[in-house]
Amino acid sequence: MVTLQTRELEPFNIPPVDNTQAALFMRRLTGREAFTFPGAQKPIGMIVYDLKFAHPRHSYAHGFLLSVSADAFQRACETSNELTMEPLFKRYVIGKIHIEYGGTLQSTVVTAEALDLS
């Protein structure tokens, strides 16, 4: 189990998440939002796969936590001979993360869980 801050994760988003919306969402984070990750390995990267930015109304992001940086994951995707993303996800995805703020929330809430996709 490890305690992290959001600034320790290298984020990137994948479709259907819009780059502009992702940037607006991330800009509202201070980077000091702490969360506990219960897995054995420390996450380094984050893939945002679902996001709603509606600040000051309730906004959220859902993502996968990676054992490698976002750049390393993207390079692995580009150089892989795999026909699907499944083997890459099994190799590099170690958890899930949920970030939300706005609406009736008084502060940003970050929760994470470990995943074993193997």
C-alpha positions as CSV (number, residue, x, y, z in Angstrom):
1,M,0.0,0.0,0.0
2,V,1.3,3.4,-0.9
3,T,0.1,7.0,-0.5
4,L,0.5,9.2,-3.6
5,Q,-0.4,12.7,-4.8
6,T,-2.0,13.3,-8.2
7,R,1.1,15.1,-9.4
8,E,3.0,11.9,-9.2
9,L,0.9,10.4,-12.1
10,E,1.6,11.2,-15.7
11,P,-1.9,11.4,-17.3
12,F,-3.1,11.0,-20.8
13,N,-6.5,10.5,-22.2
14,I,-8.0,8.2,-24.9
15,P,-11.1,8.6,-27.0
16,P,-13.8,9.4,-26.4
17,V,-12.3,11.8,-23.9
18,D,-11.7,15.2,-25.5
19,N,-8.3,16.7,-25.1
20,T,-9.7,20.2,-24.3
21,Q,-12.1,18.8,-21.7
22,A,-9.3,16.7,-20.1
23,A,-7.0,19.7,-19.9
24,L,-9.8,21.8,-18.3
25,F,-10.5,19.0,-15.8
26,M,-6.8,18.5,-14.9
27,R,-6.2,22.3,-14.5
28,R,-8.6,22.3,-11.5
29,L,-6.4,19.8,-9.6
30,T,-3.6,21.2,-7.4
31,G,-1.4,18.1,-7.8
32,R,-1.5,17.7,-4.0
33,E,-4.6,15.6,-3.9
34,A,-3.6,12.5,-1.9
35,F,-4.9,9.0,-2.3
36,T,-3.9,5.5,-1.2
37,F,-3.2,2.8,-3.7
38,P,-3.6,-0.7,-2.2
39,G,-1.5,-2.5,-4.9
40,A,2.0,-3.9,-4.5
41,Q,3.4,-1.7,-7.3
42,K,3.5,2.1,-7.4
43,P,1.5,3.6,-10.3
44,I,3.3,5.9,-12.6
45,G,0.9,6.7,-15.4
46,M,-2.8,7.2,-15.7
47,I,-5.1,6.6,-18.8
48,V,-8.3,8.7,-18.5
49,Y,-11.0,6.8,-20.4
50,D,-14.2,8.6,-19.1
51,L,-14.5,12.2,-18.1
52,K,-17.1,14.9,-17.5
53,F,-16.0,18.4,-16.9
54,A,-18.8,20.7,-15.7
55,H,-17.2,22.8,-13.0
56,P,-18.6,24.3,-10.8
57,R,-21.1,21.4,-11.2
58,H,-20.1,17.9,-10.4
59,S,-17.1,16.8,-12.5
60,Y,-15.3,13.4,-12.7
61,A,-12.6,11.4,-14.3
62,H,-12.2,7.6,-14.4
63,G,-8.9,6.1,-15.4
64,F,-6.6,3.1,-15.4
65,L,-3.4,3.3,-13.4
66,L,-0.2,2.1,-15.2
67,S,3.0,0.5,-13.9
68,V,4.9,2.6,-16.5
69,S,4.8,6.3,-17.7
70,A,2.2,7.4,-20.2
71,D,5.1,7.8,-22.8
72,A,6.4,4.3,-22.2
73,F,2.8,2.9,-22.6
74,Q,2.3,4.8,-25.8
75,R,5.6,3.6,-27.2
76,A,4.6,0.0,-26.2
77,C,1.3,0.5,-28.1
78,E,3.1,1.8,-31.2
79,T,5.7,-0.9,-31.3
80,S,3.5,-3.8,-30.3
81,N,2.7,-6.6,-32.8
82,E,-0.4,-7.5,-30.8
83,L,-3.7,-7.5,-32.6
84,T,-5.6,-6.1,-29.6
85,M,-4.9,-3.9,-26.6
86,E,-5.7,-6.7,-24.2
87,P,-2.1,-8.0,-23.8
88,L,-0.8,-4.5,-23.2
89,F,-3.5,-3.8,-20.6
90,K,-2.7,-7.1,-18.9
91,R,1.0,-6.2,-18.8
92,Y,0.8,-2.5,-17.7
93,V,-2.6,-1.8,-16.0
94,I,-2.3,-2.2,-12.2
95,G,-5.4,-0.3,-11.0
96,K,-8.2,2.1,-11.4
97,I,-8.6,5.7,-10.3
98,H,-11.6,7.9,-9.8
99,I,-11.3,11.7,-9.3
100,E,-14.3,14.0,-8.7
101,Y,-15.0,17.5,-7.5
102,G,-17.5,20.3,-7.8
103,G,-21.2,20.2,-7.2
104,T,-22.0,19.4,-3.5
105,L,-18.4,18.1,-2.8
106,Q,-16.4,20.3,-0.4
107,S,-13.1,19.1,-1.8
108,T,-11.6,16.9,-4.4
109,V,-12.1,13.1,-3.8
110,V,-9.6,10.6,-5.2
111,T,-10.1,6.9,-4.8
112,A,-8.0,4.1,-6.3
113,E,-8.2,0.3,-6.4
114,A,-5.7,-2.4,-7.4
115,L,-6.5,-4.6,-10.4
116,D,-5.0,-7.9,-11.5
117,L,-5.8,-8.3,-15.2
118,S,-3.5,-11.3,-15.7
